[in-house]
C-alpha cells in the first residue's frame, strides 16, 4: 500500500515533528539531571531503585564511556560544537529520511543538545543511571545518552530493514 503524496507532511512539518521529539528528550534530560543534582550529588550518595538499577552521582568529563575525558577545554568546545552542528544537520536533512530514521534523528538531536548544555554549564556531563548485574556495571548514563543510543539503534534498524526490502 503506497502513501498518498497529497496527504504527506511538508518538509517544515517533518522538521517541526523532529524538533518536538528532540525538545521532549531535551526537557526530560535537563529536568532529571537537575533533580539528581539536587538529590544525590550534594552530598554524594547512591540510591538503590531496583535490584539492577541505582542512581549514582557521576561527572563525565568525556563522551560515551568516558572517552576523551583528558582532552581539556579545547576538546569540550569541539565536542559541543560538533553536537550542535550535527544536530542542525540532522534536522535540516530530516525530510529526506525514512520515518524510523527521522524518529532516531529526533532522539539523537535531543540527547546531543542535552549533553552539550551540560558541557557548557558544568564543563562535564551529569550522569546518574547505574544499570548492573551482580558486580558488572554498565557505565553510568543519563536520559540524553539513552536518547542517543535508542536513536542510533532505530537508525541502524531502519538501514538494515530498508536494505533488506530493496534486495527482495
C-alpha positions in Angstrom: 0.0 0.0 0.0 1.6 3.3 -1.1 1.4 6.5 0.8 -0.8 9.3 -0.7 1.6 12.1 -1.6 -1.3 14.6 -1.2 -1.5 13.8 2.5 2.2 13.6 3.1 3.6 16.1 5.7 5.5 19.1 4.3 9.3 19.4 4.9 8.7 22.0 7.5 6.1 19.8 9.3 8.6 16.9 9.3 11.3 19.2 10.8 8.9 20.5 13.4 7.9 17.0 14.5 11.6 16.0 14.8 12.3 19.2 16.7 9.4 18.5 19.0 10.7 15.0 19.8 14.2 16.4 20.3 12.7 19.0 22.6 10.9 16.3 24.7 14.1 14.4 25.1 16.0 17.6 26.0 13.5 18.8 28.6 13.2 15.3 30.2 17.0 15.1 30.2 17.5 18.5 31.8 14.8 18.1 34.4 16.0 14.7 35.5 19.6 16.0 35.7 18.6 18.9 37.9 16.5 16.7 40.1 19.5 14.3 40.5 21.9 17.2 41.1 19.7 18.5 43.9 19.1 15.0 45.3 22.1 12.7 45.0 25.1 14.9 44.1 25.4 17.1 47.2 26.3 15.2 49.3 27.1 12.3 47.0 25.0 9.2 47.7 23.8 6.1 46.0 20.1 5.4 45.8 19.0 1.8 45.1 15.9 1.7 43.0 15.7 -1.9 41.8 17.9 -5.0 42.2 19.6 -3.9 38.9 19.2 -0.1 39.0 20.8 2.6 41.2 21.0 6.3 40.9 24.6 7.4 41.4 26.4 10.8 41.1 28.9 10.7 38.2 30.5 13.6 36.5 31.6 12.6 33.0 34.3 14.9 31.5 34.4 13.0 28.2 31.9 11.4 25.9 30.4 7.9 25.9 32.2 5.6 28.4 34.4 8.5 29.5 36.3 8.6 26.2 38.3 11.8 25.6 38.0 12.7 29.3 41.5 14.1 29.5 41.2 16.3 26.4 41.0 19.7 28.2 38.9 22.7 27.3 39.5 22.6 23.6 38.1 19.1 23.4 35.0 20.1 25.3 34.5 23.1 23.0 35.0 20.9 19.9 32.6 18.2 21.2 29.9 20.9 22.0 30.3 22.4 18.5 30.1 19.0 16.8 27.0 18.1 18.7 25.3 21.4 17.7 26.4 21.2 14.0 25.4 17.5 13.7 22.0 18.3 15.4 21.3 21.1 13.0 22.3 18.9 10.0 20.1 16.1 11.1 17.1 18.4 11.5 17.8 20.0 8.1 18.1 16.7 6.3 15.2 15.1 8.2 12.6 15.3 5.4 14.8 13.1 3.2 15.0 10.4 5.9 12.7 7.4 6.2 10.2 7.5 9.1 12.3 5.4 11.5 15.4 7.4 10.7 13.5 10.6 11.5 12.5 9.2 14.8 16.1 8.1 15.5 17.4 11.5 14.5 15.0 13.4 16.7 16.1 11.3 19.7 19.8 11.8 18.8 19.3 15.6 18.5 17.6 15.9 21.8 20.3 13.8 23.5 23.2 15.6 21.8 21.9 19.0 22.8 21.2 17.9 26.3 24.8 16.8 26.9 26.1 19.9 25.1 24.2 22.0 27.6 25.9 20.2 30.4 29.3 20.8 28.9 28.5 24.5 28.6 27.1 24.7 32.1 29.5 22.5 34.0 32.4 21.6 31.7 31.3 17.9 32.0 28.2 15.8 31.7 25.8 14.8 34.6 25.3 11.0 34.6 23.3 9.2 37.2 21.7 6.0 36.0 23.6 2.8 37.0 22.4 -0.4 35.5 24.1 -3.6 36.6 24.0 -7.4 37.0 25.7 -8.6 40.2 29.2 -6.9 40.0 29.1 -6.0 36.3 28.0 -2.3 35.8 27.2 -0.6 32.6 28.8 2.8 32.5 26.6 5.4 34.2 24.4 7.4 31.8 21.5 9.8 31.6 18.4 10.4 29.6 20.3 12.2 26.8 22.6 9.2 26.5 19.6 6.9 26.3 18.0 9.0 23.6 21.2 8.9 21.6 21.6 5.2 22.0 17.9 4.4 21.2 18.0 6.8 18.3 21.1 5.2 16.8 19.6 1.8 17.3 16.4 2.9 15.4 18.5 4.4 12.6 20.6 1.2 12.2 17.4 -0.9 12.2 15.9 1.3 9.5 19.0 1.0 7.4 19.0 -2.8 7.8 15.3 -3.2 7.0 15.4 -0.8 4.1 18.4 -2.6 2.6 16.6 -6.0 3.0 13.4 -4.7 1.3 15.5 -3.2 -1.5 17.2 -6.5 -2.3 13.9 -8.5 -2.3 
